[in-house]
């Protein structure tokens, strides 16, 4: 039985990512498992550069790795390519991301910018659709707006999926989460601040939500 492990918004917490990948490796059953990271690798936490370096190098031969784009990843790329967007990015957590490179935008490697810019916007397997923020249920996947995929917030308590797909997303943080509904799972537990990263574990042969969670606990922000 192959599994899919879904890592939500990291936001510069290399420590949580590293511990999470180690725990995933320990839980893997030796089959071709998949790791899906659903975006927001940068900003707010202290080690954005380390997170990108870690994921862009891959996670080992035992896993397929799918890296999706988050809104903060897109903001970082836009700000580094258009100086007029820099103040808005810095105000939304980009200051810590830039600090992880030494504070000078010119010192951000082009390879990191290229990696962020070319991340996928969504990924679907047999039973589930993985995306950073959400999807418009009235629009086909091919016609989804980038703004929807990166920025959407579902109405509170909204329980629908996307057709026959169970939607797995982050973006709309809930420190007491994860939030589990019939048609969707929100894994974002504000890990960068709370120190609690919740990784969803899904059985590739079974539809619906997660069969288990891996909870990584680290120091809250500022400690």
C-alpha positions in Angstrom: 0.0 0.0 0.0 1.6 3.2 -1.1 1.0 6.4 0.9 1.0 10.1 0.2 2.5 12.4 2.9 1.3 16.1 2.7 3.4 18.8 4.3 1.6 22.2 4.6 2.9 25.7 5.0 6.5 25.6 6.3 7.2 29.4 6.2 10.9 29.2 6.9 10.8 26.6 9.7 13.7 24.4 8.4 13.8 22.6 11.8 10.2 21.4 11.5 10.7 20.4 7.8 13.8 18.5 8.6 12.2 16.6 11.5 9.1 16.0 9.4 11.0 14.5 6.5 12.9 12.2 8.9 9.6 11.0 10.5 8.1 10.4 7.0 11.1 8.3 6.1 10.6 6.3 9.3 6.9 5.8 8.6 7.4 4.8 4.9 6.7 1.1 4.2 9.3 0.7 1.5 6.9 1.2 -1.4 7.0 4.1 -3.8 5.5 6.7 -1.5 4.8 10.3 -2.5 5.6 13.5 -0.5 3.5 16.6 -1.5 4.5 20.0 -0.2 1.7 22.4 -0.6 3.5 25.7 -0.7 4.6 28.7 1.4 8.1 27.7 2.0 9.3 31.2 2.6 8.6 34.3 4.8 7.9 34.7 8.5 10.1 31.9 9.9 13.9 32.2 10.2 15.3 29.9 7.5 13.6 30.4 4.1 16.8 29.9 2.2 17.5 26.6 4.0 14.0 25.3 3.3 14.4 26.0 -0.5 17.9 24.5 -0.5 16.6 21.3 1.2 13.6 20.7 -1.0 15.3 21.7 -4.3 17.9 19.1 -3.6 15.2 16.3 -3.3 14.2 14.0 -0.6 15.9 10.7 -1.6 15.3 7.9 -4.0 12.6 6.3 -2.0 10.0 9.0 -2.6 8.3 10.9 -5.4 8.4 14.6 -4.5 5.7 17.0 -5.7 6.3 20.7 -4.7 3.4 23.1 -5.1 3.4 26.9 -5.1 2.0 29.1 -2.4 1.1 32.8 -2.4 4.1 33.7 -0.4 6.4 31.9 -2.8 4.8 33.9 -5.7 5.2 37.2 -3.7 8.9 36.6 -3.1 9.5 36.1 -6.8 7.5 39.1 -7.8 9.3 41.3 -5.3 12.7 40.2 -6.4 11.9 40.9 -10.0 10.0 44.2 -9.4 11.3 46.6 -6.8 7.9 48.3 -6.5 6.5 45.2 -5.0 9.3 44.8 -2.4 7.7 46.9 0.4 4.5 44.8 0.4 6.5 41.6 0.4 8.7 42.7 3.3 5.7 43.8 5.3 4.1 40.3 4.9 7.0 38.3 6.2 9.5 38.8 3.4 11.8 40.6 5.8 12.7 37.3 7.5 13.1 35.5 4.2 15.5 38.2 3.0 17.4 38.1 6.2 18.0 34.4 5.7 20.1 35.4 2.6 22.0 38.1 4.5 19.6 41.0 3.8 20.6 41.9 0.3 18.1 41.0 -2.5 21.1 40.6 -4.9 22.4 37.7 -2.8 19.3 35.5 -3.4 20.5 32.8 -5.8 18.9 32.8 -9.2 18.4 29.0 -8.7 16.2 29.7 -5.7 14.1 32.2 -7.7 13.8 29.9 -10.6 12.8 27.0 -8.3 10.0 29.1 -6.7 8.8 30.5 -10.0 8.4 27.0 -11.6 6.5 25.2 -8.8 3.3 23.5 -9.8 0.0 25.1 -8.9 -1.9 21.8 -8.2 -1.5 18.1 -8.3 -4.1 15.3 -8.5 -3.9 11.6 -8.0 -6.7 9.0 -8.2 -8.7 10.3 -5.2 -7.4 13.7 -4.2 -6.6 17.1 -5.4 -3.7 18.9 -3.7 -3.4 22.7 -3.8 -2.1 25.5 -1.7 -5.3 27.5 -1.0 -8.3 26.0 -2.8 -10.2 25.6 -6.0 -13.4 27.0 -7.6 -15.8 24.1 -7.7 -17.7 25.6 -10.6 -14.6 25.8 -12.9 -12.6 23.0 -14.5 -9.1 22.4 -13.3 -7.7 23.7 -16.6 -9.5 27.0 -16.2 -8.8 27.7 -12.5 -7.4 31.2 -11.9 -4.0 31.4 -10.4 -5.3 33.8 -7.8 -7.9 31.2 -6.7 -5.3 28.4 -6.4 -2.9 30.6 -4.4 -5.2 32.9 -2.3 -8.7 31.4 -1.9 -10.2 31.0 1.5 -13.1 28.7 1.9 -16.2 29.8 3.8 -16.1 28.7 7.4 -17.4 25.1 7.7 -17.5 24.6 3.9 -17.3 20.8 3.4 -17.4 20.2 -0.3 -14.6 18.8 -2.4 -14.0 19.2 -6.1 -16.1 16.7 -8.0 -15.0 13.3 -6.9 -11.7 14.7 -5.5 -11.1 15.2 -1.8 -9.3 18.6 -1.7 -6.1 18.8 0.5 -4.9 22.3 1.2 -3.3 24.8 3.6 -3.1 28.6 3.5 -5.9 29.4 5.8 -4.3 28.7 9.1 -6.0 27.3 12.2 -3.7 26.8 15.1 -6.1 24.3 16.7 -6.4 22.3 13.4 -6.2 20.4 11.2 -9.7 21.0 9.9 -11.4 17.9 8.6 -14.5 17.9 6.4 -16.1 15.3 4.1 -14.7 16.9 1.0 -11.6 18.7 2.1 -8.8 18.7 4.6 -7.0 21.9 5.8 -3.6 21.0 7.2 -2.3 24.5 8.1 -1.8 24.7 11.8 0.3 28.0 11.7 3.5 25.9 12.2 5.9 28.8 11.9 4.4 30.5 15.0 3.0 27.6 17.0 5.9 25.1 16.4 3.4 22.4 15.6 3.5 21.1 12.0 0.8 18.6 11.0 1.6 16.3 8.1 -1.4 14.4 6.6 -0.9 10.7 5.7 -3.2 9.4 3.0 -3.7 5.9 1.7 -3.4 6.0 -2.1 -5.9 3.2 -2.5 -8.7 4.8 -0.4 -10.7 7.9 -1.2 -11.4 10.7 1.3 -9.4 12.3 4.1 -6.2 11.3 5.9 -5.8 8.0 7.6 -3.3 9.4 10.0 -1.2 12.4 10.9 2.4 13.0 11.8 2.7 15.9 14.3 6.0 17.5 14.6 6.5 19.7 17.7 9.2 22.3 17.9 9.7 25.6 19.7 7.1 28.3 19.1 8.3 31.5 17.3 10.4 33.6 19.5 11.5 30.8 21.8 
